Amino acid sequence: MSETVLSFVLRQLSTFLLEEGRLLGGLRQEVQFIRDELGHMRAFLREAEAKEEDAQPRLQEWIKQVREAAYDTEDILDEFVARFARHRATGFYGSVRRVFSSIKNLRARHRVASEIQSVKSRIKSISEGHQRYQSEYGISAQASNSLSAVNSTTWRYSRDDALLVEEAKLVGIDEPKKHLISQLLEGDDYQLKVVSVVGMGGLGKTTLVKRVHEDPDVRRHFPVRAWVTVSQTCDFQDLLKDLIRQLHKEGKKPVPQSIESMATTELKEFIKDFLQQARRYAIVFDDVWDVEFWNTIKFALPESSHGNRVMLTTRRADVASASCIESQRFVYRMEPLSTEGSWTLFCNKIFNEGNCPGHLMDVAKGIVDKCEGLPLAIIAISGLLASKDANRIEEWEMVRRSLGGELEGTGKLDRIKKILSLSYGDLPWHLKTCLLYTSIYPEDYEIGGYELINLWIAERFVGWREGMSIQDVAWGYLSELVNRSLIQVTRVFYEGLPYTCRIHDLFREVILLKSWEQNMVTVTTGQPTMWPSDKVRRLVVYSGSSNNTQHHQQRRNYCFDHLRSFITVGSMNSLLYKTLLSEVLGSSKLLKVLNLRGQETQEEVPNEIFDLFHLRHLGLYGTRVERVPKAIGKLQHLEFLDLGNTRVRDLPMELLKLQKLQVLKVYQQVDTSDIDYGYHGFKAPSNMGGLLALEILSYIDASSGSIIIKEIGKLTQLRGLYITKLRREDGKELCSSLANLTSLQRLSVASIGKGDDHEIMDLNHHHPSLSSSSSLFLHSLRLLILRGRLEKMPQWVARLHGLLRIDLDWSRLRGEEDPLESLQYLPNLGEINFCGSYQGEGLCFKAGGFLNLKWLHLKRMEGLRWMRVEEGALPRLQTLSLRQLPLLEELPMGIQHLSHLRWLILYETSSQLREKLLENYKEESEEYRRIAHIPEILIGYYADDRKWRHRSLWAKKKKTDNHS
């Protein structure tokens, strides 16, 4: 594990010598010596750590010494740069300043030299131990000592392969699913019934219950449903508020603001009153860890007479039993997969067509046997083996031997952790570092894909690769971890990248332990805890239940001088947050990452932040910050600034000093209840084009006129551009600027106004310089969002052959300006979202058009009366969503041609269409046969009492007809 730290620091040292080495003067050779000696020890360290668990304390202590020496070297050099590279003034006054600075810093330079000499002596001593242990333990060091050898590790950048793969085919789930559904739907309707699913971690309890919860019969039977993830570290008040939000969202009702100030007792009463007024409810509490939780939450769950149901998953049998004592009792005990089921899951996961080659049969079965029927272990080990050469049986034998005799006699949980540790150990060091970093997130947390890769980049975990952007390399790292089944994708973007992902609980325990052991990440909730070192390097604070700073006093002995990152996850207790932040900013001068996301009590940017010379990543998303001080210009190394969902509306001229800034996000949702209305942006400095490193700009207010539009054209590195309040007269200038942005992948443009009141956008222009090569205009574009009125579709849209998704919001195109004409032959278009975009009466999807479209969403098109799908159109369509189309009285003509359609969603369509679907369709009718091939048809509407109703068309079908 320390080899991961050492490799990371070695890369940092090499970068330092390249970029800042001239500052060192005579100390350069000393730093080179330290780097070279650490490099010589790296290969040995990799071998030594494989033996660490069985090694004598002397070897374990030596490994720790190497890690600490590497960390201390990084600290000294960061302090050196912060002191000597801060002022690089020119001219007469610059010369005077340099003289005074030289006198002032003379002692400091001597101190740095002394510290470097001290580390050098330590390294020499450690190196002698390296030679001694190499002989004593018989460990060779044949691996290359150069950084290039590490960087050339076989690594596949497969953005799509892993992320488009479906969840591992479930094995042995059908019968348990039917059994649990019957328990929910049958039985006494006059008493609350609790169904508990119990079993060890990794058996698939959550997956099974999720499938049951989303089954169409269950959804029809229980109009009020919610899913609450509990976990070990949950805040009970936050959990209750989340449940209230879900219940209101399910009922299409606004969430009362009053819940934010309610006490626990009031929240429980609120939930109870809500559920008593509702019809039958089914609520899932996933991952319950103690009996006390059930004894507390049960008072918020009314019995009523509607046949209400609660399901919970737990690893503990006492929790399962306790939850059933006062209700109808049913406990389902999940068992490991059978030998046959384990083999089927393994083969489906790793081999094409699920067939194991004969020469691997024996070794593969030996590996599967070690997994003891646990699906998580089988998926993890198959992810590891997928990276091995199937033609080299010795690679598979090595994996089997690693799971060999030392496991005999250990508990099953220890065996599984051993398997998961093996998957971790098989990673190259750069992926180990990235994976360990996910320990910053709490249990069961949905990790944002963009947030994660931006943090990796800020921490310098991501290396440069020729011909690729740093973001693409980072996405590649995430893709590889998904390929190896170490990270689970929960939702994807339009381009197949993970929108959100998660780490399995058991595997997170392994990662958390390894991260703690090497002092990579320190996690606290404000409760007393043992920290891995008195030199904390990355401090992560979860939202916890601590309501005072009493426990914080117990950490006064810990030193934040070496802190590199301070990250908060979830809204924290106000007093604890302010106390901890003050202490961190007061002593952490080497801070590089500061992420205060979601801290609503943060109303201004602390002045201490502007003294953080090394700061690269500043995240203030979701805070109540209103103003950015001029001192922002002091953060010369800042690369990432997130002011999303804050109250900031303009930025000072000093922003232009941030020549390394790559990502700038400043926005707030126009209507918090409806994302269709877009975002407010920020007024930028007039010379915005000077930020030449910018790659993401979101959202810039263009209402000031053509000057700012021209500045945008200078930002040639842009990959994502989001514009608000574009004036009609500036459309031509914008097209001229866009012609310069050859790397642009995501473009969003909104005109002045809201909804139907948007101004017209005039984007039907083409820059003269591209008249001979029009195909190059926005040729890299993958996402296009146009929000505002259009007189006609821009002609250049039809030439965006790389486009994957297009959103047209409030375009109000007239009937003769059918938007489908421009889009139907785009070869890669996979998703269309229209909201108020067309005023015509009908839409026709012609044969041979939209060959790769998978998702089609039409919304708020009040004039639409009919749709027609010709045979041969939309051959790959999977989801068709029709919402708020009041005049649409018939299903699309030709819908029977959509053979791959999996979801048909009809929300707030005409009452005639709804009545036909819910009441008049008979199995023998022609209408029924047109849609019988669609597995899921959902209908949502407001009833006469204005209550939201949600129905599945297939609710009355025979249970044996499995459409789920």
N, C-alpha and C positions, 0 to 999 in steps of 0.2 A: 504493500500500500504506500509506503514511503517512496518507492520508486516512482509513483505517479507524481508526488510532490516534487521530487528531485528533477524529473524530466521537465516539469512545468517551469521551475526556477531556472534550469539550464537554458531554456528557450528565452526566458526573460533576460538573463545575463547576456546572451548573444545579441539580442535586440538592443540592449543598453549599450554594449560596446560599439555597435554599429552606429547608433543614433546620437549618443551622448558621450562617447569615449573621449572626445577632445577636451571635455571638462576635467577629466581625471589627471591630465598631465603625467607626472611620474608614477602615479598610482595605477595606470592602465595595466602594466605588466603584472602587478599583484592581483588584480581582478581576473586577468586572463589565467593566472596560475590557479586561482580558486575554481574557475570554471572548468579548467582542464582536469583538475584532480577529482572534482565531483563527477565529471563525465567518465573518468576511469572507474569510479566506484559504481556507476549506475547498473551496468550489466551484472556485476556481482550481487548488487542489492536485489535485483529481480529474482535471482535464484535463492538468495538468503530468505526472502520473505515467504517463499513457498514452503520453507522449513520453519518459519517463525513460531508456529503454534507448538511445535515439538522441541524448539531450540532451548538451550540453556539461557538463563537470565542475562548472561554477559552478551550474547548475540542480540537479544532483544534490546538491550540498552544501547548497543552500538548502532542498531537501526534507528533508534530514536535520536541519537546524537547526529547522525547524518541529516535527518529531517530538520532538526533544530538549526544546524549550521546553515543549511540551505535557506531556511526562512530568515535567519539573521543577516545573511548576505544580502538578500533582497531588501530588508529593512534599511540597512546602511546606505545602499545605493539610492533608494528612494528619498531618504533624508538628504543625501548629498545633492541630488538633482533639485529638490525643492528649495534648497538654500542657494545654490550657485547658478541655476539656470533661470531663476525668476526674473532677473533684471538684465535685459539685453538692449539697453538704450544706446542711441547713436548721437553724434553731434557733440557740441561743447559741454552742454549740461550732462549728456550721457557720459562723457569722459570724467567729469567731476564726480558723478555718482559712482562710477566704477572705482575711482580712487578710494573714496570713502568706504565703498562696499568691500574693497580688497582689505583695507585696514581692519574693518569690522569682522570680516570673515576669516582672518588669518588663523586665529585660534581654532575656529570651527574646522578649518581645513586640516590642522594638525590633529584635531580630535578624530576626524574621519579617517585620517591616515593611521592613527593608532588603532582604531576599531578594525580597520581592514587587516592590519598586521595581526591583531588578536585572532580574527577569524582564520587567517592564513595558518597560524600556529595550530589552531584547533583542527583544521583540515589535515595538516601534516600528521597530527596524532591519530586522527580517525583513519587516515590512509594506512598507517602502520597496522592498525587493527584489521583493516581490509586484507592486507597481505597475510596476516596471521590466521584469520578465520577462513580465508580461501584455502589455506593448507590444512587447517584443522577439520573443516567440514567437507573437504573434497569438492568444493564448488568451483566450476570453471567460469571463465569470463570471456567466452568466445564471441559474444554478440558485439556488434560494432559499437564503438564509443561515441561516434559522431551523431550530432543532431539530425543530420540528413538521413541516417539509417532509420531513426524513429519516424521522421516525416514521410519516408517512402514506404511505410507499412502498407501492406495491401489493404486498400480501402475503396469501397465502391460508392460512388455518388449515384444513388438510384432514387431520385425524388419521387417517382410515381410507383415503382414496384411495390414497396412495402406499404405505402399509405393507401393504395387502392385495393390491397388484399383485404377480403372480408375477415371478420372475427373468426377465429379457429372454429371449424365445424364442430358443433356441439354433439357430444356422444352421450347416450344414455339419459337424455333429458326429457324425452317424450312421455314416458310413463309417470315419472314424478310430477311433471307439469299437469297431466290430466288429473292425477290424484289430488293435487292441491286445489285445482280449479273446482273440482267437485266438492271439496270441503268448504270453499267459499260460497258456492251457489246453492248448496243444499243445506238442510237442517232448520233449526228453530229460527223463525224470523222475529222473535220477541225478546231476544237476549243478545248482547254483544258477544261475538265469538272471536277468540284470538287463536291464530294459527302460527306456531313457532317453528322455524327451521333452524336446526342446530347441527354443528359439525365444525371440525378444525378449519383453520384458515387455508384457503387454496382449493377447497372442494368445489367451489362454484355456487355457493348459497345465494349470493347476490345476483348472479346471472340467472339462476333458476327463478327466483322470486320476481325479477324484472320481467322475465318472459310471461309469467303468470299475471302480473299486474297490468301488462300491456295487451293481454289477450282480448280480442273483440267482445267475447261473451262477458268477460269481467267488466270491461269498460261500459258496456250497455247496462249491466245489472247495477253498477254503482256509479251514479252520475256525479258524485263528489269523491274525488280521489286525490291523494297526495303521497309523496315519497320523501321521507326525511332520513338523511344519513346522520347517525348519532356519533359513533367513534369514541375513542377514549378521551379526547381533549375538547369535546364540544362545550360551548358556553350555553347553558340551559335557556337563558333569556333569548339569545340569538336564535336558538333552535325553535322556540315558540313563535318568534316573529317570522321566521322563514316558513313555518307551517301556515300561519295566517296569510302570508303573501301568496302561497301556493293555492290555498282554498279560494281566495278572492280572484286569482288569475283563472282558476278553473271555472269560476262563475262569471267571468268577464266583468268583475266589479273593481272599482278603484280601491286601493289599499288605504285604510284610514291612517292619516299621519299621527294620530293620537297614540298608536301602539308604541312609537319610539320612546315615549316617556312613561309607559306602563311598568309597574312592578310585576314580578313573576305571578303572584296570585291573580292580579287583574288580567294578565295575558291568558291564564288558564280559564278564567271565567269567560273571557271574550270568545275563546275557541269553543267552549262548551255551548254557549248561546248560539254561535253560528251553526254548529253541527246539529243542534236540536231543531233549528228552523229548516235545515236542509233535508233532502231526501236521503236515501241510503248512502252511507259513506264507506270507503275502503282506504285505510291509511297503512302505509308500510313504514316501520322503523327499522332501518338497516344498520347492522353492526352494533348491537346493544352489548355493552360490556359489564353492566352491573345491575343487580336487582333493584337498587335504590332508584335508578332511572324509571323503571316501570312503576314502582310504588308512587312516584311523583307525577308522572304523565297521565296515569289512569284516571285521575280526577278531572282531567280536561276532556274525557271521552264519554259522552252520554250513552246510556243503554238504548233509550227510545224503543220503538216497536217496528223498526224498519229492516231489521236483519243486518245490522252494521257489522263490519269485519275489520280486524286489525291483523296485520302480518308483521312478524319481526324475524330478523336473522341474528344469530349470536353464536359465539364459539363456546359458550358456557351453558351446560345443562341446567344449572340452578336458575339461571335467568329464564330459560325456556319454560321450566316448570312453574316458577313463580308467576309468570305472566298469565298462566292458564288457571290458577287456583280459583279465582272469583268469576270465571266465565266458563263457557263451553270449552272443553280442553281438547286441543289437538297438537301434538308435537311430532314433527317429522324429522327424523334423524338421517342426515345425509351420510352416505357411505362412500368410500373410495370406489373408483371405477373397477369393474371386473378386469381380469387379465385380457379378455377379448376386447373390452371397451378401451382399455389403455392402449393396446396395440393399434386399434383402429384410429384413435385420436392422434397417436404418434405418426402413423403413416400418412394420414390426411394432411398433417401439418408440414411434413418435410419432403414427401415424395410426390412427383407428378403422378396423377391418377391413383395415388394412394397405394402403390405397389412397391414393396421393399426389394431391391436387387438381391439375388440369391447369395452373393458373396458377403453381404452385410447382415444376413439374417441372424446368425448366432450372436454377433456382437451387439446388434441393435436390440434384440430381445433381452440380453443381459443388462443393457442400459435402462430399458423400460421397466424391468423388474425392480431396479433400485428406486424408481419413482413411487412405488407402492400405491399406484392407482390415483395419485393426486394430480388433477388436471393442470394446476399451476406449474408443478414440477415438470410434467411431460412437455408442456408448451415451452418452458424455459430451456430445457435441455435440447429440445428439437430446434429451437432458435440458435443455440450454440452450434449444433451439428450442421445446420444449414450452411454455415460458413466454411465447413470442411470439404475437402475433395472426396466425393463419394467413391472415387476410383482408388483411393489410398486407404486401405483398411487399417493401416497402422495408426492413422490419425484418430480413427474411431476407437481403436483399442486403447489408445492413450487416455481418452475420456473415460472409458469403462474402468481402467485401472485407477483413475483419480477418484472414482466412487467405490473403491474396493473395500478391503478388509477393515480399514479403520472405522468403517461405519457400523460394523457388527457390534451389537449390544447397546447402541445409542438409541435414544427415543426417535419416534418418527419425525417429530418436528425438527430435531437436530439434523436428521438425514436430509430433510427438505432444505434447510438452511445451507447445508453443505452443497447441495445441488445448485442452489441459487448463487452461492459464493463461487462455485466453479464457473458459472456463466459470467459473473463479474470478472473473475481472474483471466478469462480468455480474451478480454477486450484489450486493444492497444491503449497506451497510457492516456492519449488525448480523449478517448471515449470514456475511460474510467473517471477522469476528472469531471467531464460533463455529467456523467451519471451520478457521481457522488454529490454534485451540486444540487440535484433535485431534492436532497434532504432538507432544503430550505422550506419546502412546502409541507403543510400538515397532512395528517392521515386523511385519505379519501378526498383530497383537494383536487379540483379540476384545474389543471395547469394550463395557462394560456400559451399556445405555441410561439407567438410573436414575442411575448414577454420573456419566455425562457431563452430563446436564441439571442435576444438583445442583451440579456444579462451575461450569457456565455461570452459574447463579444466584448462587453465591457470588462469582464474579468480576465480577458486575454487567453481564454481557453481555446479559441478558434484560430488556427493557423492559416496563412495566406496560401492560395493555390493559383498557379498561373492560369490566366484566362477565365477566372471565376471571381465573382464578388464575394466579400466576406460573409454576406447574408446567405448566399447560396451554399457556401461551404458549411455554415452553421446548420442550415436545413438538411444538408447531407449527413451531418453528424446525427441529427435527430432521426433521420430516415434509417440510418444504420442501427440505432438503438431499437427502433420499432421492428426492423428486420429480425433482430435477435430476440424479439418478444420480451424485452426488458422494460419497454414503455408501451402502454396500451393507448391507442387512439380512441377518443370518445366522440369527437365531431371533427369534420374536415371542412376546409375551405373549398371554394369552387375549383381550385387547381389541384386538389388532392392533398394539400399540406394540412398538418394537424391544426385545427382551430383550438381544440382542447385535448389534453391527454392526462393520464394518471399513472401512478405507480401502485402495484398491488401491495396490500398491507404487509404481507410476509416479506416481500422483497424489499419494501421500504425499511423494515426492521434491520435487514442485513446492511443496506446502504447507510442507514443512520449510524449504526455501530462503527462501520469502517470510517465514515466521515468524522466521527467523534474521536476515534483512536488517533487519527493523524492531524487533529486540530484544524481541519479544513472548514467546518461549519459548526458553530455553537448555537444551539436552539434553547430558548427560554420562553416561558409563559408568564414570568413574574413570580413563579413559585420557587422555593429553595431547590437548588440543583447543584450537582457536582460538575464543574467545568473541566475540560480536558487539559487545560494549561492556564497559567497565569498571564499568558500572552495571547489573548483572544484575537483571531484574525478576521473572522466573518461572524457577525452577530445577527441572528434572526429572531424576531420577537413575534410570537403568535398572539392573537387575541385570546386572552385567558380570563379566568373568573376573579383574578386578584383585584380587589377594590381599594388597595392602599399600597403605600410604598414600604411597608414593614419588611417584606422579604427582600426588597432591593438593598436594604442596608447591609445584608449579609454578603453582598458582592463587592464591598468597598475595597477589598484587597486585590481585586482583579484589575489588570492594567489594560486600558484601551489605547495605549500609545501605538500599538502595532496593528490596530484595526484597519482592515482594507474595505470592508463592506458592512453597511448597516441597513437591514431590510425589515420592514414590518409587513405582516400578513394578517389582514383582517383589522377592523377598527378596534383599537386598544382602549383600555381604561385611560381617561384623560390625564389623571395625576401621574400614573406610572409612566405614560408616554412622555410627558413633558420632562419628568425627572431624568429618565433614561436618555432622551435626546439631548438634553442640556449637558449631561456628563460626557456623552459620546462626542458632541461637537466641541466641547471644551478641551479634549485631550487627543482627539484622533486626527492628527495633521496629515496622515498618510492615506486618508480615506479616498477610495476610487469609485465606489458605488454607494449611492444614498437613495434608497427607494422608500418613500413614505406614503405609498399608495393607500388611498382610502381613509386617511386620518382626517376626519371631518373637523376636528378641533384645531387643525393647523390653518390659521387665517392669514399668515404672512410668511415670506421666505426669511428664515433666520439669518441675521447678518454674519454669523460665524461660518456659514456655508461658503462665503466668498473668499475665505482664507484657505480653502482646501485646494492647494495648487494642483494636486494629482487627480482631482475629481473628473471622471469621464461620464458618469451616468447619474442623472438627477431625475428621479421620478416623483412627481407631485400629483399624479392623477387622483381625482376624486377628493382633493382637499378643497378648502374654501379660500385659497389664495386669490386675491384680487389684483395684485400689482407685482410686477417684476422690477426690482431696483436697478439703477444704473450700474451698480457694482457687479452685475452679472458679467460684465466685460472682463473681469479679473480671472474668470475660469477658463484659462487659455487652452486647457486640454479637454474641455467638455465636448463630448461626441453625441450625447443623447439627452434631450430635454423633453419631458412629457408633462404638459400642462392640460391634458385632456380632462373634460368635465370639471374645470375650475371656473373662476369668475374673471379670468384674465381676458381683456379685450384688445390690448395693444402692447407692443414691446418697445423698449427704448433703443435709441441709435447704437448704444454700446453693445448690443447683440452682435453687431457686425464685426466685433473683435474676435469672435469665436470662430476662427478659421478652420478648426477641426470638427465643427458641428456637422453631423451626418443625419441626425433624425430630430425634427422639430414638430411637436404636436401641441396645438393649442386650439381647443374647441369646446363647445357645450351644446347638448342636444336642444333643438328649438322647442320641442314639445316632449316632455319626459314620458308621456303616456303613449306616444305614437312616433316611431322612428321614421315613418314615411315623410315627415316634414324636414328631415335633414338636420344640419348643424349650423350654429353660429361660428364664425371664424375670428381672426385677429387682424388688426390693422398693422401692417408691417412697416419698418423703416423704408424710406424712399430708395435707399441704395441696397435693397435686399439681394440684388444680383451678385454682391460681393462675397456671399457665403458659398464659395465654389465647391465645398466638400459635401453640400447637402444632397442627400439621397431620398429622404422622405420629408415632404412639406405638407402639413395638415393642420388646420384648414386656413387658408389665407383669404382675407376679405379684399375683394377687388373693386369695391364701390368707389375708391378714390380715383379711379380712372386708368388711362392707358400707360402711365409711367410705371406703375407697379407691374402691369402686364408685360411690358418690355423687359423689366428686370427679371421676370421669371424665365425669359428666353436665354438668360446668361447662365442659368443653373443646369449646365449640361450633364451633370451626374445624376440628375433626378430619376428615381425609379418609381416613386409614388407622389402624385400631385393632386391635392384636393383644394378646390377653389369655391368660394361662396360669393354671392352678391355681384355676379358679373353683369355689367350693363350691356344693353343691346349694341350700342355703338362701339364696344370694345371687342366684339366677336372676331373681327378680321385681324386685329392686332394679336389676339390670343392664338389664332391659327398660325400666324407668322412665328410666334414664340414657340409653339409646340413643334414646329418643323425642326427646331434645333435640338429637341430632347430625344435623341435617338435611343436612349436606354429606358425610356419610360414604359413601365409595365402596368401601372394602375393610374387611371385618370377619373376624377370626379369633378364635374362642373355644375354649379347651381346658380340660377339667376336671382335677381332681387325679388323678394316676395315669399309667400307661403301658400302651399296648396294651389287652389285654382287662381289665386291672385298673383302668381309668378309672372314676371316680365318675360317677354319673348327673348330667346337666345338666338343670335344670328351666327351660326357656326358653319355655314355652307360656303366656306372659303378655302382656297388652296394656295399655299405660298408659291409665287412664280418660280423661285429657284428650284422647285421640285417638279416642275411641269413635265420634264423629260423623264423623271424617275418617280412617279407618283406612288409606286408601290412601297417606297421607303418611308413615306409619311406615317409616323407612329407604328412602324412595322413590328416593334417589340410589345405592343399593347396586349395585355391579357384581360384586363377589367376596364369597362367603360360605364360610368354612371352619369347620366344627364338628368338634372332635376330642374325643370322649368319649361315654359311653353316653347314649342318649335313650330314654325310655319311649314317646314319640310325637314325630312331627315338629311343630315349632312351627307353629301355624296361620298366622302372619303370613308364612311363607316363600312360600305360594301367591300372595301379593299383591305379591311383589317383581318387578314387571314389567320393571324395567331390568336384572335380574340376567343376567350373561353366563357366570358359572362358579360351580359349587358343588362343594365337597369335603365328604364325610361320612366321617370316619375313626373306626373303633371304636365306631360308634353302637349296634351289636347290636340293631337294631330287630327286634321279633318279627314272625312271619309275617303277622299281621293288620294290621301297620303298614307297608304297602308304601310306601316313600319315593317311588315314581314317581307316586303319586296326587297328591301336592302339587306336583310339578314339571312334569308333562306339558304343561300349557297356558301355561307361562311363555313369552311371545312371543320373547324375545331370548336365551334360554338356549342357549349354544353349546358348553359343555364340562361334563361330569360326571365326577367322580372318586370312586368308592366304594371304601373299604378297610375290610373287616371291619364293614361298616355294616348288614348285613341277615342275619337268621337264617332267613329263609323258604327253601322248597325251589325256588321258581320266580319269575321276573320276566316280566311281560307288558307289552310296549310296544303300546299300543292305537292303532287307526287315528285319524289326525288329531292325534296327540300328538307333541311334540318336533319341531316343524316346522323349527327352525333349528339343531338340535343337530348338531355336526360331529365332536366327539371324545367317546367313551364309554370309560371305563377302569374295569374291575371287578377287584378284587383281594382276596385273603384272605377270601373268603366261603365258608367251609368247608361250609355246608349246601346250597349252590346246586346243584340237579340239572338244571334245565332253563331255557331261555329261549325266549320266543316273540315274534316281530315280526309284527304284523298288517299287511296291505297298507295303505299310506297313512301308516304311522308312520315316523319317522326318515328322511324323504325326502332329507335333505342329509348324512347321516352319511358321513364320510370315513375315520375310523379307529375300529376296534373292538378294544380290547385286553382280553384275558381272561387273568389271571395268578393262579396259586396257587388254582385252583378244583378241588380234588381229586375232587369227586363229579360234575362236569360231564362226562357221557359222550357227549353229542350236540352237534352244532353248533346254534346258535339256529334254531328252526323259523321259516321265513319269511325266512331270510337272503337268499334270491334276490330279495326285494323291495327290497333296499338297493342300488339301481342306481348310486349315487355312491360306494359303498364302495371305497376305494383300498388300505387296509391292514387285514389281519386278523392280529392277533398273539396267539399261544397259547403261553404260557410256564407250565410246571409244571401243566398240566391233567391229567386222568386218563389213565392208560396206555391205556385202551380208546379214548378219542377220538384219542389220538396214533397208535395203530396203525391206526385206520381211515383217518386222513389220509395216513400215510406208506406204508402197505402195501396197503390194500384198495381204494382208489379207482381205478376204471378210467374211461377217457375216455367210455365208452359208458354208465356208470352214472348213475342219477338223482341220487345224491349229488354226483357230479362236476359235473353240469350246474347244481346249485344254487349252486356257488361259482366256476364257470368265469369269471364276469365280474369277479372281484376280482383286480387286477393283482399284488398282493403278499401272500402268506400265509407268515408266519414261525412256526416251531415251535421252542421251546427247552425242554430237559429235562435232567435228570441221568440219565446212563446207569448201568448196574449197577456200574461202577467209580467212581461218584460224580463222574465228569468231565462237565463241561457240554457239551452238544451243541446245535448251532444249525443248523437246516435250513430250506430253502425248499421249499415244496410243489411249486413249478413247476420245480424243478431239472432234471427229466428231460424237460421239454417241448422241442419242437423250437426251435432257436435262432432260427428265423424268426418264431416266435410272440413278438413283442416285448411283454412285460408290464412292462418296467421303465420 
